[in-house]
C-alpha cells in the first residue's frame, strides 16, 4: 500500500471488492432495542447514578436512541446507558368523589 492507499489494477475492475454494509458490520452480541420498548436510562445527578424509566421513540444509527422519559422529557442515550425494563408506566388514577 503506497501512501496508505490501495493501488488499483485491471483485475480490480474485473473482480470488484465489495464493502460490507453498515448493517453487516454490527457485532452479533450488540444489543438491539426496538422503538416503543420500555427502558431504564442512566442519569448522573450530583455525581450519583440514578435510573429513570422511559420509552424509546427514535433510533439514531446503531447505538444511539431518543428516549421519552415518564416525566415528559426527551433525551438521547447510547445503548450502554440503557437497559430493557419490564416495569410498566404507573397511571395516575384520580379518585374524585362528589
VEXFIDREN-271956 format. One record per residue: residue number from 1; residue in three letters; x, y, z of N, C-alpha, C, CB in turn. Coordinates in steps of 0.02 Angstrom, whole numbers, plus 50000, padded with zeros to 5 digits. Glycine has a CB too. Layout:
N
[NUM,'ALA',[X,Y,Z],[X,Y,Z],[X,Y,Z],[X,Y,Z]];
...
END
This chain:
98
[1,'UNK',[50042,49942,50000],[50000,50000,50000],[50044,50062,50000],[49952,50000,50061]];
[2,'UNK',[50036,50100,49950],[50076,50160,49940],[50038,50220,49967],[50094,50169,49865]];
[3,'UNK',[50067,50256,50014],[50036,50314,50045],[49967,50297,50075],[50028,50371,49994]];
[4,'UNK',[49963,50239,50105],[49901,50215,50137],[49842,50210,50089],[49883,50261,50194]];
[5,'UNK',[49856,50197,50027],[49803,50189,49977],[49814,50123,49940],[49802,50249,49927]];
[6,'UNK',[49761,50091,49921],[49765,50029,49883],[49777,50046,49810],[49700,49987,49892]];
[7,'UNK',[49826,50014,49781],[49842,50025,49711],[49792,49985,49669],[49915,50005,49694]];
[8,'UNK',[49757,50020,49623],[49707,49987,49581],[49739,49962,49517],[49649,50035,49565]];
[9,'UNK',[49722,49901,49499],[49746,49871,49436],[49686,49847,49397],[49797,49813,49450]];
[10,'UNK',[49697,49821,49338],[49642,49799,49295],[49602,49742,49327],[49668,49777,49227]];
[11,'UNK',[49635,49700,49366],[49599,49645,49399],[49546,49671,49448],[49648,49599,49436]];
[12,'UNK',[49559,49729,49478],[49510,49758,49523],[49445,49774,49487],[49538,49821,49556]];
[13,'UNK',[49449,49794,49424],[49389,49809,49385],[49351,49745,49367],[49407,49847,49321]];
[14,'UNK',[49388,49691,49357],[49356,49627,49339],[49325,49593,49400],[49406,49581,49306]];
[15,'UNK',[49358,49598,49456],[49335,49567,49518],[49331,49620,49572],[49383,49508,49540]];
[16,'UNK',[49277,49658,49574],[49272,49713,49622],[49267,49687,49694],[49212,49758,49606]];
[17,'UNK',[49297,49725,49738],[49294,49709,49809],[49234,49744,49839],[49361,49730,49845]];
[18,'UNK',[49188,49706,49868],[49128,49735,49896],[49138,49747,49970],[49067,49689,49884]];
[19,'UNK',[49122,49808,49991],[49124,49825,50062],[49061,49797,50096],[49128,49902,50072]];
[20,'UNK',[49069,49780,50159],[49011,49758,50197],[48969,49819,50213],[49032,49721,50262]];
[21,'UNK',[48903,49811,50211],[48860,49867,50230],[48865,49878,50305],[48786,49854,50208]];
[22,'UNK',[48843,49935,50327],[48848,49951,50398],[48806,49903,50440],[48827,50023,50411]];
[23,'UNK',[48751,49878,50412],[48709,49830,50449],[48747,49764,50460],[48644,49817,50411]];
[24,'UNK',[48789,49745,50412],[48826,49683,50418],[48885,49690,50465],[48851,49660,50350]];
[25,'UNK',[48908,49751,50477],[48966,49762,50520],[48948,49758,50594],[48997,49828,50505]];
[26,'UNK',[48884,49758,50611],[48864,49755,50681],[48885,49688,50710],[48787,49766,50688]];
[27,'UNK',[48916,49691,50767],[48937,49630,50800],[48875,49592,50823],[48984,49645,50860]];
[28,'UNK',[48877,49525,50820],[48817,49487,50837],[48796,49494,50910],[48828,49414,50822]];
[29,'UNK',[48842,49513,50955],[48824,49519,51025],[48799,49588,51044],[48883,49500,51069]];
[30,'UNK',[48793,49633,50996],[48768,49700,51010],[48693,49696,51025],[48781,49748,50950]];
[31,'UNK',[48674,49726,51081],[48603,49726,51099],[48564,49770,51051],[48593,49749,51172]];
[32,'UNK',[48504,49752,51037],[48461,49793,50994],[48397,49807,51033],[48446,49756,50926]];
[33,'UNK',[48379,49870,51034],[48318,49891,51068],[48271,49919,51014],[48332,49944,51124]];
[34,'UNK',[48209,49897,51015],[48160,49918,50964],[48125,49982,50986],[48108,49862,50952]];
[35,'UNK',[48102,50020,50937],[48063,50080,50951],[47998,50059,50985],[48048,50121,50885]];
[36,'UNK',[47980,50093,51039],[47920,50077,51076],[47933,50033,51138],[47871,50042,51032]];
[37,'UNK',[47994,50009,51145],[48010,49967,51203],[48020,50010,51265],[48073,49926,51190]];
[38,'UNK',[48004,49981,51322],[48013,50013,51387],[48084,50002,51410],[47962,49985,51440]];
[39,'UNK',[48119,50056,51431],[48189,50051,51451],[48201,50092,51515],[48235,50075,51395]];
[40,'UNK',[48257,50075,51548],[48283,50116,51602],[48344,50152,51575],[48301,50073,51666]];
[41,'UNK',[48352,50217,51590],[48409,50255,51565],[48449,50282,51624],[48386,50313,51520]];
[42,'UNK',[48515,50285,51614],[48560,50309,51666],[48559,50385,51669],[48632,50284,51654]];
[43,'UNK',[48560,50411,51730],[48567,50482,51743],[48615,50491,51800],[48498,50516,51758]];
[44,'UNK',[48660,50539,51794],[48706,50555,51848],[48686,50623,51875],[48780,50554,51824]];
[45,'UNK',[48661,50625,51936],[48641,50686,51969],[48683,50693,52032],[48564,50687,51985]];
[46,'UNK',[48718,50749,52039],[48763,50760,52096],[48812,50703,52105],[48722,50770,52160]];
[47,'UNK',[48839,50680,52049],[48889,50626,52048],[48863,50560,52074],[48950,50647,52088]];
[48,'UNK',[48797,50550,52073],[48766,50487,52094],[48726,50459,52036],[48722,50497,52157]];
[49,'UNK',[48727,50394,52029],[48691,50360,51975],[48618,50352,51992],[48723,50292,51960]];
[50,'UNK',[48575,50374,51946],[48503,50365,51952],[48478,50332,51888],[48466,50433,51965]];
[51,'UNK',[48424,50295,51893],[48392,50265,51835],[48323,50296,51827],[48388,50188,51841]];
[52,'UNK',[48306,50315,51765],[48239,50340,51751],[48208,50298,51697],[48241,50416,51730]];
[53,'UNK',[48143,50288,51702],[48106,50247,51654],[48080,50289,51596],[48049,50211,51688]];
[54,'UNK',[48077,50257,51538],[48050,50291,51479],[48037,50242,51423],[48099,50344,51455]];
[55,'UNK',[48019,50269,51364],[48003,50229,51305],[48045,50255,51248],[47926,50233,51288]];
[56,'UNK',[48074,50209,51209],[48114,50227,51151],[48068,50254,51096],[48156,50167,51124]];
[57,'UNK',[48083,50316,51072],[48041,50346,51020],[48074,50346,50952],[48024,50416,51040]];
[58,'UNK',[48140,50352,50949],[48177,50353,50886],[48242,50314,50893],[48190,50425,50862]];
[59,'UNK',[48266,50287,50837],[48331,50255,50835],[48376,50298,50792],[48326,50181,50808]];
[60,'UNK',[48433,50319,50819],[48481,50361,50783],[48543,50319,50769],[48499,50426,50823]];
[61,'UNK',[48544,50284,50714],[48601,50241,50700],[48595,50174,50735],[48667,50275,50719]];
[62,'UNK',[48652,50142,50749],[48651,50075,50778],[48652,50077,50855],[48711,50036,50754]];
[63,'UNK',[48681,50129,50883],[48693,50128,50955],[48660,50185,50993],[48765,50128,50968]];
[64,'UNK',[48632,50234,50959],[48602,50291,50993],[48527,50292,50983],[48633,50356,50966]];
[65,'UNK',[48492,50313,51036],[48419,50313,51036],[48394,50377,51069],[48392,50251,51074]];
[66,'UNK',[48333,50398,51049],[48297,50451,51083],[48246,50418,51128],[48263,50502,51032]];
[67,'UNK',[48247,50436,51193],[48203,50406,51242],[48158,50460,51272],[48244,50370,51298]];
[68,'UNK',[48093,50448,51272],[48046,50493,51305],[48035,50467,51376],[47978,50499,51265]];
[69,'UNK',[48056,50506,51424],[48050,50486,51494],[47979,50493,51519],[48097,50528,51538]];
[70,'UNK',[47964,50458,51573],[47897,50461,51602],[47880,50532,51626],[47891,50412,51661]];
[71,'UNK',[47931,50571,51643],[47919,50639,51666],[47907,50687,51608],[47978,50664,51707]];
[72,'UNK',[47911,50662,51545],[47895,50703,51487],[47954,50727,51447],[47855,50760,51508]];
[73,'UNK',[48014,50724,51473],[48074,50749,51439],[48099,50698,51389],[48128,50765,51490]];
[74,'UNK',[48130,50721,51334],[48161,50676,51285],[48237,50683,51291],[48138,50691,51213]];
[75,'UNK',[48272,50626,51293],[48345,50627,51299],[48375,50579,51247],[48368,50607,51370]];
[76,'UNK',[48437,50593,51227],[48474,50550,51182],[48519,50507,51225],[48515,50591,51128]];
[77,'UNK',[48518,50441,51213],[48558,50396,51253],[48592,50344,51209],[48516,50361,51306]];
[78,'UNK',[48653,50324,51230],[48689,50269,51199],[48661,50204,51226],[48767,50274,51213]];
[79,'UNK',[48667,50150,51188],[48639,50086,51210],[48671,50061,51275],[48648,50034,51155]];
[80,'UNK',[48733,50082,51288],[48766,50062,51350],[48736,50097,51411],[48840,50076,51346]];
[81,'UNK',[48697,50149,51401],[48666,50186,51455],[48593,50167,51464],[48672,50261,51443]];
[82,'UNK',[48572,50112,51433],[48503,50091,51436],[48498,50017,51452],[48466,50107,51370]];
[83,'UNK',[48443,49998,51483],[48426,49928,51495],[48352,49918,51481],[48444,49906,51569]];
[84,'UNK',[48336,49860,51453],[48265,49845,51443],[48231,49838,51511],[48256,49780,51400]];
[85,'UNK',[48168,49857,51514],[48133,49856,51578],[48064,49826,51568],[48127,49927,51607]];
[86,'UNK',[48042,49787,51617],[47976,49758,51616],[47928,49798,51659],[47978,49685,51639]];
[87,'UNK',[47953,49850,51691],[47911,49891,51735],[47866,49935,51692],[47955,49935,51783]];
[88,'UNK',[47801,49929,51702],[47753,49968,51663],[47746,50038,51693],[47684,49932,51662]];
[89,'UNK',[47725,50084,51651],[47715,50153,51673],[47656,50156,51721],[47704,50201,51613]];
[90,'UNK',[47667,50191,51776],[47613,50198,51825],[47563,50249,51799],[47641,50220,51895]];
[91,'UNK',[47501,50231,51799],[47449,50277,51777],[47417,50308,51839],[47396,50240,51734]];
[92,'UNK',[47412,50373,51837],[47382,50409,51893],[47306,50406,51886],[47407,50483,51897]];
[93,'UNK',[47274,50379,51936],[47201,50373,51936],[47175,50422,51988],[47178,50299,51950]];
[94,'UNK',[47139,50471,51965],[47111,50519,52013],[47046,50490,52042],[47097,50589,51979]];
[95,'UNK',[47042,50493,52107],[46984,50466,52141],[46940,50525,52161],[47005,50423,52204]];
[96,'UNK',[46902,50549,52113],[46858,50607,52126],[46792,50583,52154],[46847,50648,52060]];
[97,'UNK',[46778,50606,52213],[46714,50588,52243],[46673,50651,52254],[46723,50549,52310]];
[98,'UNK',[46610,50649,52240],[46566,50708,52247],[46535,50710,52314],[46512,50707,52194]];
END
